[in-house]
Amino acid sequence: MTKRELVVRISKETGIIQEDVYTVIQKTLDYVTEALVKGDHIEFRDFGVFEITRRKARIGRNPNRPTDVVEIPERKVVKFKPGKLMKARVLKS
């Protein structure tokens, strides 16, 4: 599902014009991103938790030429842990 499809679906179900729905969705995503950049974690009850974790530096290899060694630096990554309700609903499907 794309952001556009989400906007259209919410607009049809609620009767709110698409432009307003788009603005709310975009602001929500902007604030989630902003909080993650600051190092905060974002928790939506029953949906899940977004947080920043550090991935350690490691050595990578080219599968086509295993003798080539590439050093992969430490970096931050976004981790998502699904909530109980989401996990249960996905498992049932």
Protein Blocks (a to p, Z undefined) as FASTA:
>chain_A
ZZklmmmmmmmmnopafklmmmmmmmmmmmmmmmmmnopacddehkbccddddddddddd
dfklmmbccdddddddddddddfklmmmmmmZZ
